Amino acid sequence: MNPYYHRTHFLKSAARLSQSPADSGLEVAFAGRSNAGKSSALNTLCGQKSLARTSKTPGRTQLLNFFTLDDDRRLIDLPGYGYAKVAESVKRQWQQALADYIEHRQCLQGLILLMDIRHPLMAFDLRMLQWNTLQGLPTHILLTKADKLKSGAAKSAELKVRRALSDHPEISVQRFSSLKKQGIDECHQVLDIWLELATVP
């Protein structure tokens, strides 16, 4: 694990893009269906137990949550999409915030897209991937909760996703488990490139 990520701390939340920090530096955003494990993954990747708030209730993340590594680098926890027990008007509001962020945020370098390995490439996921491709945004998929499957089944699930996306070199895929601390180094390698951490002493 790269200890640089241990310094990550909460910066601010924003209900809409206009409330975000200045559009400068480098950002990587985390997105995924509600309950795909975004907050848990962020905590695991940053070596902290409660950096991002986790909940068993889908749809807990309803704001753009900004976490800072240093003055020039940030990680963003985006609102979960898909299922959530909230009013449709509220859901539309935070989905719009997510859309505006991805479409207009100039400092966004890439997107980590989380999918439950048992239910990958669902309609919302495919829509998100298409959206990112249209924006020219590289995407790294974390197939979360890999510990829920036996090793052979997990490898097979990953291979199916890779094959389905073989025509998209801008999309990469890996297995990940917050519970078993699996896949941390592999994801850090992607983040290191996007956040240009090789230039940090």
Backbone as ProteinMPNN parsed JSONL, in Angstrom:
{"seq_chain_A": "MNPYYHRTHFLKSAARLSQSPADSGLEVAFAGRSNAGKSSALNTLCGQKSLARTSKTPGRTQLLNFFTLDDDRRLIDLPGYGYAKVAESVKRQWQQALADYIEHRQCLQGLILLMDIRHPLMAFDLRMLQWNTLQGLPTHILLTKADKLKSGAAKSAELKVRRALSDHPEISVQRFSSLKKQGIDECHQVLDIWLELATVP", "coords_chain_A": {"N_chain_A": [[0.845, -1.199, 0.0], [0.556, 2.184, -0.867], [1.817, 4.595, 1.188], [1.296, 7.261, 0.874], [-1.392, 7.772, 0.447], [-2.503, 7.659, 2.925], [-2.616, 10.142, 4.024], [-4.861, 11.358, 3.17], [-7.722, 13.411, 3.622], [-10.986, 14.59, 4.626], [-12.432, 17.197, 2.74], [-14.654, 18.856, 1.737], [-18.272, 18.892, 1.199], [-20.559, 18.971, -1.56], [-23.59, 20.023, -2.924], [-24.107, 20.634, -5.476], [-22.383, 21.281, -8.596], [-21.43, 23.903, -8.673], [-20.763, 24.461, -6.078], [-18.416, 23.245, -5.596], [-14.839, 22.758, -4.884], [-12.223, 24.916, -6.223], [-11.704, 24.519, -9.726], [-9.116, 23.085, -10.324], [-5.803, 21.609, -10.356], [-5.605, 18.053, -9.802], [-7.999, 15.506, -10.085], [-9.609, 12.455, -9.117], [-12.444, 10.536, -9.532], [-14.866, 8.519, -7.758], [-17.333, 6.269, -8.605], [-20.506, 4.532, -8.784], [-23.095, 2.01, -8.587], [-25.66, 2.347, -6.12], [-24.744, 1.054, -3.012], [-22.593, -0.418, -3.962], [-20.216, -0.37, -2.744], [-18.568, 1.887, -2.596], [-17.751, 3.818, -0.591], [-16.534, 2.128, 1.286], [-14.434, 1.131, -0.257], [-12.95, 3.457, -0.742], [-12.138, 4.054, 1.885], [-10.557, 1.782, 2.398], [-8.548, 1.958, 0.39], [-7.287, 4.248, 1.214], [-6.329, 3.564, 3.638], [-7.782, 4.005, 5.978], [-10.32, 3.906, 8.507], [-12.697, 5.327, 8.709], [-12.855, 7.388, 6.832], [-14.566, 7.898, 4.608], [-18.071, 7.876, 4.94], [-19.783, 4.926, 5.638], [-22.566, 2.806, 4.862], [-25.212, 0.462, 5.291], [-27.465, 1.046, 4.043], [-28.645, 1.598, 0.88], [-27.796, 4.336, -1.261], [-26.822, 6.251, 0.465], [-24.761, 8.112, 0.05], [-25.254, 11.207, -1.057], [-24.235, 13.515, -1.934], [-21.614, 15.422, -3.579], [-18.637, 14.43, -2.468], [-15.638, 15.666, -1.373], [-12.278, 14.759, -1.009], [-9.047, 15.446, 0.109], [-5.656, 14.951, -0.882], [-3.383, 16.46, -1.075], [-2.444, 19.874, -1.742], [-2.957, 19.899, -4.453], [-4.238, 17.587, -5.296], [-7.07, 15.456, -5.348], [-9.617, 13.164, -4.198], [-12.814, 12.022, -5.135], [-15.968, 11.223, -3.892], [-18.672, 10.203, -5.477], [-22.283, 10.674, -5.836], [-24.226, 7.74, -5.324], [-25.647, 5.771, -7.937], [-28.737, 4.546, -9.347], [-30.624, 2.239, -7.454], [-32.251, 3.642, -4.664], [-33.742, 4.547, -1.6], [-35.319, 7.104, -1.72], [-37.08, 10.204, -2.322], [-38.225, 10.796, -5.672], [-37.675, 13.344, -6.679], [-35.539, 14.201, -5.137], [-33.671, 12.265, -5.811], [-33.306, 12.828, -8.546], [-32.09, 15.299, -8.331], [-29.562, 14.769, -7.154], [-28.511, 13.046, -9.046], [-28.254, 14.759, -11.172], [-26.274, 16.431, -10.208], [-24.128, 14.666, -10.235], [-23.946, 14.158, -13.0], [-23.335, 16.727, -14.027], [-20.871, 17.146, -12.829], [-19.157, 15.158, -13.981], [-19.328, 15.84, -16.674], [-18.442, 18.503, -16.849], [-16.236, 19.041, -15.196], [-13.048, 20.093, -15.33], [-10.591, 19.34, -14.213], [-10.761, 16.669, -13.749], [-9.326, 13.544, -13.955], [-9.736, 10.829, -14.299], [-11.981, 8.016, -13.813], [-12.984, 5.903, -11.241], [-14.85, 3.124, -11.385], [-17.154, 1.36, -9.61], [-18.355, -1.93, -9.291], [-20.446, -4.469, -8.1], [-19.089, -7.624, -7.999], [-20.71, -9.795, -8.368], [-22.821, -8.87, -9.787], [-22.179, -7.472, -12.332], [-21.863, -4.888, -14.908], [-24.504, -3.848, -15.225], [-27.501, -2.09, -16.296], [-27.256, 0.657, -15.532], [-24.52, 0.796, -15.098], [-23.45, 0.324, -17.664], [-24.461, 2.522, -18.959], [-23.053, 4.507, -17.654], [-20.412, 3.9, -18.403], [-20.586, 4.327, -21.162], [-21.109, 7.04, -21.169], [-18.731, 8.043, -19.986], [-16.901, 7.308, -21.969], [-17.755, 8.891, -24.099], [-17.067, 11.343, -23.069], [-14.381, 11.154, -23.186], [-13.044, 10.101, -21.052], [-10.885, 8.198, -19.098], [-11.512, 4.996, -17.599], [-11.435, 2.97, -14.723], [-12.345, -0.113, -13.626], [-13.499, -1.427, -10.611], [-14.162, -4.515, -9.485], [-16.01, -5.148, -7.013], [-16.354, -6.649, -3.693], [-15.198, -9.127, -4.065], [-14.564, -11.183, -2.419], [-16.874, -12.5, -1.944], [-17.218, -14.491, -3.755], [-15.933, -17.694, -4.793], [-12.491, -18.328, -5.656], [-12.116, -19.257, -8.363], [-14.608, -18.657, -9.546], [-14.633, -15.901, -9.234], [-12.472, -15.105, -10.835], [-13.476, -15.915, -13.303], [-15.702, -14.232, -13.544], [-14.43, -11.766, -13.733], [-13.046, -12.104, -16.151], [-15.171, -12.317, -17.971], [-16.181, -9.708, -17.889], [-13.971, -8.302, -18.862], [-13.847, -9.343, -21.474], [-16.285, -8.432, -22.484], [-15.762, -5.771, -22.68], [-13.686, -5.496, -24.413], [-13.255, -3.974, -26.681], [-12.658, -1.487, -25.824], [-10.042, 0.15, -25.037], [-9.55, 2.154, -23.234], [-10.684, 1.462, -20.898], [-10.085, -0.252, -17.939], [-9.849, -3.21, -15.833], [-10.287, -4.803, -12.656], [-10.25, -7.141, -9.862], [-11.552, -6.631, -6.554], [-11.518, -6.353, -3.013], [-12.681, -4.978, -0.153], [-12.965, -6.077, 2.359], [-11.108, -8.205, 2.457], [-8.862, -6.843, 1.847], [-7.953, -6.892, -0.787], [-6.457, -6.238, -3.924], [-5.562, -3.643, -3.587], [-2.959, -2.541, -4.136], [-2.868, -2.744, -6.926], [-4.921, -1.016, -7.723], [-3.905, 1.348, -6.652], [-1.751, 1.765, -8.359], [-2.982, 2.63, -10.706], [-4.224, 4.983, -9.774], [-1.922, 6.388, -9.016], [-0.796, 7.047, -11.489], [-2.819, 8.62, -12.723], [-2.994, 10.718, -10.88], [-0.517, 11.687, -11.037], [1.537, 10.987, -9.245], [4.095, 10.098, -9.364], [5.724, 12.209, -9.626], [5.869, 13.304, -7.183], [7.897, 13.964, -4.402]], "CA_chain_A": [[0.0, 0.0, 0.0], [1.288, 3.445, -0.924], [1.466, 5.363, 2.388], [0.896, 8.626, 0.521], [-2.851, 7.9, 0.524], [-2.915, 7.747, 4.332], [-2.775, 11.551, 4.403], [-6.132, 11.846, 2.64], [-8.704, 13.822, 4.621], [-12.195, 15.211, 4.092], [-12.323, 18.617, 2.433], [-15.991, 19.461, 1.795], [-19.344, 18.288, 0.411], [-21.234, 19.923, -2.433], [-24.855, 19.526, -3.453], [-24.065, 20.893, -6.919], [-21.039, 21.549, -9.101], [-21.028, 25.284, -8.361], [-20.285, 24.516, -4.692], [-17.185, 22.461, -5.531], [-13.591, 23.525, -4.792], [-11.738, 25.46, -7.489], [-11.463, 23.503, -10.748], [-7.685, 23.102, -10.615], [-5.121, 20.432, -9.824], [-5.935, 16.746, -10.37], [-9.029, 14.78, -9.341], [-10.107, 11.15, -9.554], [-13.757, 10.334, -8.911], [-15.347, 7.156, -7.524], [-18.762, 6.19, -8.903], [-21.026, 3.169, -8.808], [-24.465, 1.829, -8.128], [-25.846, 2.406, -4.678], [-24.361, -0.152, -2.279], [-21.529, -1.161, -4.644], [-19.053, -0.386, -1.865], [-17.679, 3.026, -2.877], [-17.172, 4.387, 0.623], [-15.636, 1.125, 1.853], [-13.241, 1.084, -1.103], [-12.18, 4.667, -0.453], [-11.515, 3.863, 3.199], [-9.525, 0.757, 2.268], [-7.455, 2.476, -0.432], [-6.597, 5.315, 1.954], [-5.85, 3.015, 4.888], [-8.497, 4.64, 7.081], [-11.559, 3.191, 8.798], [-13.913, 6.15, 8.639], [-12.669, 8.56, 5.968], [-15.867, 8.058, 3.956], [-19.107, 7.241, 5.736], [-20.368, 3.745, 5.02], [-23.908, 2.493, 5.35], [-25.858, -0.664, 4.626], [-28.624, 1.593, 3.346], [-28.258, 2.121, -0.424], [-28.126, 5.728, -1.529], [-26.405, 7.121, 1.57], [-23.984, 9.214, -0.5], [-26.147, 12.016, -1.875], [-23.526, 14.75, -2.266], [-20.253, 15.279, -4.082], [-17.774, 14.522, -1.294], [-14.265, 15.905, -1.795], [-11.217, 14.401, -0.072], [-7.801, 15.988, -0.418], [-4.382, 14.324, -0.555], [-2.502, 17.61, -0.884], [-3.044, 21.084, -2.309], [-3.233, 19.746, -5.886], [-4.805, 16.278, -5.62], [-8.288, 15.137, -4.595], [-10.453, 12.019, -4.53], [-14.21, 12.445, -5.01], [-16.99, 10.19, -3.729], [-19.855, 10.7, -6.175], [-23.545, 10.066, -5.403], [-24.517, 6.439, -5.903], [-26.755, 5.819, -8.882], [-29.57, 3.345, -9.306], [-31.582, 2.077, -6.368], [-32.117, 4.372, -3.409], [-35.068, 4.82, -1.03], [-35.528, 8.539, -1.53], [-38.058, 10.776, -3.243], [-37.711, 10.93, -7.036], [-37.148, 14.701, -6.884], [-34.217, 14.232, -4.5], [-32.801, 11.423, -6.634], [-32.974, 13.563, -9.768], [-31.189, 16.394, -7.97], [-28.175, 14.342, -6.973], [-28.029, 12.501, -10.317], [-27.856, 15.909, -11.977], [-24.979, 16.869, -9.685], [-23.151, 13.705, -10.742], [-23.794, 14.396, -14.441], [-22.647, 18.005, -14.225], [-19.476, 16.991, -12.41], [-18.405, 14.385, -14.974], [-19.324, 16.519, -17.967], [-17.848, 19.84, -16.855], [-15.075, 19.207, -14.324], [-11.857, 20.062, -16.174], [-9.446, 18.716, -13.545], [-11.036, 15.242, -13.581], [-8.364, 12.765, -14.732], [-10.219, 9.475, -14.543], [-13.076, 7.612, -12.944], [-12.999, 4.534, -10.705], [-16.244, 2.677, -11.414], [-17.293, 0.161, -8.776], [-19.464, -2.833, -9.582], [-20.482, -5.719, -7.344], [-18.63, -8.665, -8.915], [-21.799, -10.749, -8.601], [-23.82, -8.24, -10.661], [-21.494, -6.435, -13.103], [-22.367, -4.421, -16.202], [-25.947, -3.633, -15.261], [-27.877, -1.003, -17.204], [-26.678, 1.927, -15.095], [-23.074, 0.713, -15.307], [-23.203, 0.477, -19.093], [-24.737, 3.925, -19.282], [-21.94, 5.28, -17.109], [-19.254, 3.643, -19.251], [-20.815, 5.022, -22.425], [-20.979, 8.446, -20.837], [-17.316, 8.342, -19.809], [-16.249, 7.191, -23.268], [-18.114, 10.092, -24.872], [-16.337, 12.456, -22.478], [-12.96, 10.893, -23.325], [-12.555, 9.913, -19.691], [-10.484, 6.813, -18.818], [-12.252, 4.371, -16.511], [-10.877, 1.754, -14.123], [-13.435, -0.804, -12.948], [-13.234, -2.275, -9.461], [-15.192, -5.522, -9.245], [-15.971, -5.191, -5.553], [-16.908, -7.785, -2.943], [-14.663, -10.338, -4.697], [-14.52, -12.231, -1.395], [-18.167, -13.191, -1.901], [-17.15, -15.607, -4.692], [-14.732, -18.508, -4.744], [-11.457, -17.79, -6.538], [-12.385, -19.578, -9.765], [-15.784, -17.907, -9.996], [-14.247, -14.488, -9.296], [-11.653, -14.946, -12.043], [-14.374, -16.064, -14.446], [-16.507, -13.017, -13.631], [-13.55, -10.705, -14.242], [-12.768, -12.388, -17.556], [-16.374, -11.975, -18.737], [-16.24, -8.246, -18.0], [-12.888, -7.906, -19.773], [-14.249, -9.699, -22.842], [-17.386, -7.563, -22.892], [-15.25, -4.412, -22.894], [-12.407, -5.644, -25.119], [-13.133, -2.941, -27.72], [-12.461, -0.19, -25.164], [-8.742, 0.149, -24.352], [-9.522, 3.185, -22.198], [-11.316, 0.88, -19.713], [-9.341, -1.359, -17.333], [-10.697, -3.977, -14.902], [-9.62, -5.633, -11.658], [-11.046, -7.577, -8.72], [-11.254, -5.849, -5.355], [-12.274, -6.696, -1.801], [-12.348, -4.158, 1.009], [-12.904, -6.955, 3.525], [-9.868, -8.993, 2.42], [-7.762, -5.948, 1.435], [-7.479, -7.434, -2.063], [-6.463, -5.349, -5.077], [-5.195, -2.277, -3.216], [-1.772, -2.092, -4.868], [-3.216, -2.619, -8.34], [-5.692, 0.222, -7.884], [-2.993, 2.458, -6.381], [-0.944, 1.997, -9.555], [-3.802, 3.446, -11.601], [-4.356, 6.3, -9.151], [-0.613, 7.05, -9.064], [-0.621, 7.601, -12.834], [-3.783, 9.696, -12.944], [-2.705, 11.827, -9.993], [0.875, 12.072, -11.303], [2.242, 10.874, -7.984], [5.502, 9.793, -9.605], [6.46, 13.485, -9.541], [5.873, 13.754, -5.788], [9.068, 13.436, -3.695]], "C_chain_A": [[0.878, 1.247, 0.0], [0.881, 4.305, 0.271], [1.041, 6.794, 2.093], [-0.61, 8.837, 0.704], [-3.351, 8.004, 1.959], [-3.185, 9.193, 4.751], [-4.103, 12.138, 3.918], [-7.078, 12.252, 3.761], [-9.86, 14.557, 3.951], [-11.993, 16.707, 3.893], [-13.678, 19.31, 2.535], [-16.982, 18.623, 0.99], [-20.012, 19.375, -0.416], [-22.504, 19.29, -2.98], [-24.934, 19.726, -4.964], [-22.659, 21.321, -7.305], [-20.541, 22.932, -8.699], [-20.483, 25.436, -6.946], [-18.954, 23.781, -4.513], [-15.966, 23.353, -5.32], [-13.179, 24.018, -6.173], [-11.367, 24.329, -8.449], [-9.999, 23.553, -11.192], [-7.038, 21.877, -9.985], [-5.583, 19.175, -10.528], [-6.959, 16.045, -9.472], [-9.305, 13.421, -9.966], [-11.404, 10.903, -8.801], [-14.09, 8.851, -8.798], [-16.857, 7.149, -7.738], [-19.194, 4.736, -8.888], [-22.459, 3.136, -8.343], [-24.518, 1.952, -6.61], [-25.53, 1.047, -4.066], [-23.315, -1.017, -3.008], [-20.255, -1.187, -3.806], [-18.081, 0.745, -2.095], [-16.984, 3.535, -1.626], [-16.191, 3.412, 1.278], [-14.337, 1.056, 1.064], [-12.358, 2.291, -0.845], [-11.441, 4.533, 0.876], [-10.346, 2.883, 3.107], [-8.319, 1.278, 1.503], [-6.638, 3.538, 0.294], [-6.122, 4.844, 3.33], [-6.489, 3.636, 6.116], [-9.846, 3.941, 7.265], [-12.809, 4.028, 8.56], [-13.711, 7.434, 7.852], [-13.993, 8.899, 5.272], [-16.898, 7.292, 4.773], [-19.711, 6.074, 4.981], [-21.738, 3.479, 5.638], [-24.425, 1.273, 4.61], [-27.107, -0.212, 3.881], [-28.187, 2.159, 2.009], [-28.655, 3.575, -0.578], [-27.703, 6.68, -0.436], [-25.63, 8.337, 1.06], [-24.851, 10.009, -1.47], [-25.509, 13.335, -2.284], [-22.228, 14.405, -2.974], [-19.342, 15.472, -2.879], [-16.318, 14.58, -1.735], [-13.291, 15.57, -0.667], [-9.89, 14.84, -0.679], [-6.587, 15.202, 0.051], [-3.334, 15.387, -0.268], [-3.159, 18.795, -1.581], [-3.49, 20.907, -3.759], [-3.966, 18.466, -6.254], [-5.985, 15.944, -4.723], [-8.919, 13.843, -5.1], [-11.892, 12.422, -4.257], [-15.121, 11.225, -4.905], [-18.281, 10.742, -4.321], [-21.128, 10.039, -5.656], [-23.755, 8.719, -6.077], [-25.691, 6.534, -6.86], [-27.516, 4.498, -8.84], [-30.507, 3.368, -8.117], [-31.255, 2.967, -5.171], [-33.512, 4.73, -2.913], [-35.202, 6.291, -0.683], [-36.561, 9.011, -2.541], [-37.426, 10.965, -4.62], [-37.089, 12.306, -7.269], [-35.748, 14.835, -6.293], [-33.223, 13.433, -5.334], [-32.375, 12.165, -7.897], [-31.968, 14.66, -9.477], [-29.753, 15.904, -7.842], [-27.629, 13.64, -8.211], [-27.58, 13.63, -11.247], [-26.502, 16.434, -11.527], [-23.872, 15.961, -10.201], [-22.877, 13.961, -12.223], [-23.008, 15.669, -14.714], [-21.169, 17.876, -13.893], [-18.667, 16.29, -13.499], [-18.287, 15.141, -16.298], [-18.493, 17.801, -17.971], [-16.578, 20.0, -16.031], [-13.776, 19.023, -15.115], [-10.685, 19.332, -15.535], [-9.632, 17.217, -13.317], [-10.159, 14.419, -14.518], [-8.85, 11.369, -15.096], [-11.288, 9.112, -13.537], [-12.911, 6.152, -12.539], [-14.466, 4.126, -10.608], [-16.361, 1.351, -10.669], [-18.539, -0.624, -9.147], [-19.353, -4.043, -8.666], [-20.135, -6.847, -8.307], [-19.707, -9.687, -9.237], [-22.831, -10.204, -9.563], [-23.163, -7.133, -11.496], [-22.258, -6.026, -14.361], [-23.896, -4.376, -16.275], [-26.23, -2.364, -16.063], [-27.237, 0.324, -16.819], [-25.162, 1.944, -15.303], [-22.722, 0.954, -16.768], [-23.434, 1.912, -19.54], [-23.58, 4.811, -18.83], [-20.697, 5.113, -17.974], [-19.386, 4.357, -20.598], [-20.61, 6.526, -22.263], [-19.51, 8.841, -20.729], [-16.569, 8.305, -21.138], [-16.519, 8.422, -24.126], [-17.356, 11.316, -24.362], [-14.827, 12.295, -22.642], [-12.28, 10.645, -21.996], [-12.147, 8.46, -19.47], [-11.204, 6.279, -17.584], [-11.533, 3.112, -16.025], [-11.976, 1.109, -13.288], [-12.899, -1.626, -11.777], [-14.411, -3.228, -9.307], [-15.158, -5.837, -7.753], [-16.601, -6.461, -4.989], [-16.456, -9.118, -3.551], [-14.588, -11.488, -3.709], [-15.819, -13.02, -1.314], [-18.205, -14.393, -2.845], [-15.891, -16.43, -4.444], [-13.763, -18.014, -5.818], [-11.736, -18.033, -8.013], [-13.547, -18.782, -10.333], [-15.458, -16.425, -10.138], [-13.413, -14.212, -10.541], [-12.511, -15.009, -13.292], [-15.215, -14.803, -14.646], [-15.682, -11.857, -14.198], [-13.293, -10.887, -15.73], [-13.96, -12.024, -18.439], [-16.491, -10.468, -18.931], [-15.172, -7.751, -18.969], [-13.275, -8.176, -21.228], [-15.341, -8.764, -23.353], [-16.895, -6.161, -23.261], [-13.95, -4.406, -23.703], [-12.188, -4.593, -26.203], [-12.853, -1.565, -27.139], [-11.154, -0.185, -24.376], [-8.637, 1.192, -23.241], [-10.15, 2.702, -20.887], [-10.476, -0.292, -19.208], [-10.186, -1.978, -16.217], [-9.827, -4.725, -13.903], [-10.625, -6.087, -10.615], [-10.613, -6.801, -7.475], [-12.109, -6.349, -4.193], [-11.795, -5.811, -0.658], [-12.151, -5.035, 2.236], [-11.566, -7.685, 3.6], [-8.647, -8.144, 2.037], [-7.116, -6.448, 0.138], [-7.549, -6.371, -3.157], [-6.045, -3.921, -4.795], [-4.03, -1.765, -4.065], [-2.073, -1.873, -6.345], [-3.989, -1.329, -8.605], [-4.813, 1.442, -7.634], [-2.136, 2.773, -7.603], [-1.682, 2.869, -10.557], [-3.921, 4.872, -11.059], [-3.042, 7.08, -9.228], [-0.39, 7.729, -10.417], [-1.54, 8.795, -13.048], [-3.482, 10.927, -12.095], [-1.247, 12.307, -10.093], [1.714, 12.043, -10.021], [3.721, 10.51, -8.159], [6.363, 11.045, -9.478], [6.54, 13.999, -8.123], [7.057, 13.16, -5.062], [8.654, 12.555, -2.521]], "O_chain_A": [[1.828, 1.348, 0.776], [-0.278, 4.708, 0.368], [0.486, 7.468, 2.961], [-1.054, 9.926, 1.067], [-4.495, 8.395, 2.19], [-3.901, 9.436, 5.723], [-4.427, 13.285, 4.226], [-7.225, 11.524, 4.743], [-9.722, 15.079, 2.844], [-11.454, 17.396, 4.76], [-13.842, 20.242, 3.323], [-16.59, 17.761, 0.204], [-20.033, 20.544, -0.03], [-22.487, 18.15, -3.444], [-25.725, 19.074, -5.647], [-21.848, 21.677, -6.45], [-19.356, 23.108, -8.417], [-19.815, 26.425, -6.641], [-18.429, 23.705, -3.402], [-16.034, 24.561, -5.546], [-13.732, 23.578, -7.18], [-10.792, 23.318, -8.045], [-9.687, 24.006, -12.294], [-7.657, 21.189, -9.173], [-5.918, 19.209, -11.712], [-6.8, 16.0, -8.252], [-9.244, 13.257, -11.184], [-11.458, 11.042, -7.579], [-13.663, 8.036, -9.616], [-17.578, 7.934, -7.121], [-18.37, 3.825, -8.969], [-22.973, 4.102, -7.78], [-23.536, 1.691, -5.916], [-25.996, 0.016, -4.549], [-23.169, -2.202, -2.709], [-19.322, -1.931, -4.11], [-16.889, 0.599, -1.824], [-15.76, 3.669, -1.604], [-15.139, 3.822, 1.768], [-13.26, 0.936, 1.647], [-11.139, 2.155, -0.742], [-10.259, 4.862, 0.974], [-9.278, 3.124, 3.67], [-7.183, 1.063, 1.923], [-5.449, 3.71, 0.027], [-5.574, 5.633, 4.1], [-5.851, 3.783, 7.159], [-10.438, 3.449, 6.305], [-13.868, 3.485, 8.243], [-14.321, 8.456, 8.163], [-14.473, 10.03, 5.339], [-16.629, 6.186, 5.243], [-20.106, 6.211, 3.823], [-22.023, 3.871, 6.769], [-24.113, 1.073, 3.436], [-27.733, -0.999, 3.171], [-27.419, 3.121, 1.986], [-29.704, 4.003, -0.096], [-28.175, 7.817, -0.401], [-25.806, 9.449, 1.559], [-25.148, 9.545, -2.571], [-26.156, 14.177, -2.907], [-21.791, 13.254, -2.976], [-19.281, 16.569, -2.325], [-15.82, 13.662, -2.388], [-13.445, 16.025, 0.467], [-9.649, 14.62, -1.866], [-6.488, 14.829, 1.22], [-2.514, 15.251, 0.641], [-4.325, 18.712, -1.968], [-4.314, 21.681, -4.247], [-4.291, 18.272, -7.425], [-5.926, 16.119, -3.506], [-8.776, 13.477, -6.267], [-12.171, 13.089, -3.26], [-15.05, 10.311, -5.727], [-18.908, 11.633, -3.748], [-21.062, 8.948, -5.09], [-23.491, 8.572, -7.27], [-26.628, 7.295, -6.621], [-27.012, 3.479, -8.367], [-31.112, 4.396, -7.811], [-30.108, 3.028, -4.727], [-34.364, 5.161, -3.69], [-35.198, 6.675, 0.486], [-36.878, 8.303, -3.497], [-36.235, 11.258, -4.726], [-36.089, 12.422, -7.977], [-34.881, 15.493, -6.867], [-32.087, 13.857, -5.543], [-31.203, 12.128, -8.272], [-31.085, 14.923, -10.293], [-28.83, 16.537, -8.355], [-26.416, 13.627, -8.421], [-26.634, 13.466, -12.017], [-25.677, 16.834, -12.349], [-22.796, 16.436, -10.564], [-21.724, 13.98, -12.653], [-22.107, 15.674, -15.553], [-20.317, 18.429, -14.589], [-17.608, 16.777, -13.895], [-17.252, 15.079, -16.961], [-17.9, 18.147, -18.993], [-15.899, 21.018, -16.162], [-13.451, 17.907, -15.521], [-9.862, 18.757, -16.247], [-8.753, 16.565, -12.753], [-10.236, 14.574, -15.737], [-8.416, 10.798, -16.096], [-11.482, 9.804, -12.537], [-12.723, 5.278, -13.385], [-15.231, 4.711, -9.842], [-15.748, 0.353, -11.047], [-19.627, -0.067, -9.298], [-18.26, -4.58, -8.483], [-20.806, -7.016, -9.325], [-19.633, -10.371, -10.258], [-23.634, -10.963, -10.107], [-23.55, -5.97, -11.38], [-23.168, -6.72, -14.813], [-24.497, -4.81, -17.258], [-25.307, -1.653, -16.459], [-26.73, 1.041, -17.682], [-24.589, 2.979, -15.643], [-21.796, 1.707, -17.071], [-22.71, 2.445, -20.38], [-23.181, 5.74, -19.531], [-20.001, 6.091, -18.247], [-18.419, 4.922, -21.109], [-20.014, 7.185, -23.115], [-19.087, 9.845, -21.302], [-15.716, 9.15, -21.407], [-15.621, 8.932, -24.796], [-17.04, 12.221, -25.135], [-14.068, 13.194, -22.28], [-11.096, 10.937, -21.824], [-12.976, 7.566, -19.636], [-11.471, 7.024, -16.641], [-11.081, 2.296, -16.827], [-12.48, 1.72, -12.346], [-11.968, -2.417, -11.931], [-15.531, -2.798, -9.031], [-14.383, -6.676, -7.294], [-17.271, -7.224, -5.686], [-17.2, -10.098, -3.562], [-14.551, -12.649, -4.115], [-15.869, -14.082, -0.692], [-19.111, -15.222, -2.757], [-14.895, -15.91, -3.94], [-14.173, -17.359, -6.777], [-11.607, -17.119, -8.828], [-13.484, -18.291, -11.46], [-15.947, -15.764, -11.054], [-13.618, -13.208, -11.222], [-12.3, -14.246, -14.235], [-15.418, -14.358, -15.775], [-16.159, -11.078, -15.023], [-13.323, -9.916, -16.487], [-13.782, -11.485, -19.531], [-16.858, -10.004, -20.01], [-15.437, -6.883, -19.801], [-13.056, -7.338, -22.103], [-15.325, -8.354, -24.514], [-17.526, -5.456, -24.048], [-13.204, -3.427, -23.68], [-11.05, -4.349, -26.602], [-12.812, -0.579, -27.874], [-11.151, -0.481, -23.181], [-7.738, 1.122, -22.404], [-10.155, 3.425, -19.891], [-10.188, -1.22, -19.963], [-11.12, -1.353, -15.717], [-8.758, -5.223, -14.254], [-11.706, -5.514, -10.485], [-9.465, -6.372, -7.36], [-13.27, -6.717, -4.372], [-10.637, -5.888, -0.247], [-11.273, -4.772, 3.059], [-10.96, -7.776, 4.668], [-7.537, -8.662, 1.917], [-5.894, -6.427, -0.011], [-8.562, -5.688, -3.306], [-6.158, -3.064, -5.672], [-4.109, -0.682, -4.644], [-1.583, -0.915, -6.944], [-3.738, -0.636, -9.591], [-4.95, 2.457, -8.316], [-1.828, 3.938, -7.853], [-1.086, 3.745, -11.184], [-3.742, 5.843, -11.794], [-3.044, 8.287, -9.474], [0.136, 8.84, -10.485], [-1.101, 9.853, -13.499], [-3.692, 12.055, -12.541], [-0.808, 13.19, -9.357], [2.495, 12.955, -9.754], [4.502, 10.602, -7.212], [7.57, 10.962, -9.254], [7.194, 15.009, -7.863], [7.226, 11.94, -5.092], [9.511, 12.026, -1.813]]}, "name": "protein", "num_of_chains": 1, "seq": "MNPYYHRTHFLKSAARLSQSPADSGLEVAFAGRSNAGKSSALNTLCGQKSLARTSKTPGRTQLLNFFTLDDDRRLIDLPGYGYAKVAESVKRQWQQALADYIEHRQCLQGLILLMDIRHPLMAFDLRMLQWNTLQGLPTHILLTKADKLKSGAAKSAELKVRRALSDHPEISVQRFSSLKKQGIDECHQVLDIWLELATVP"}
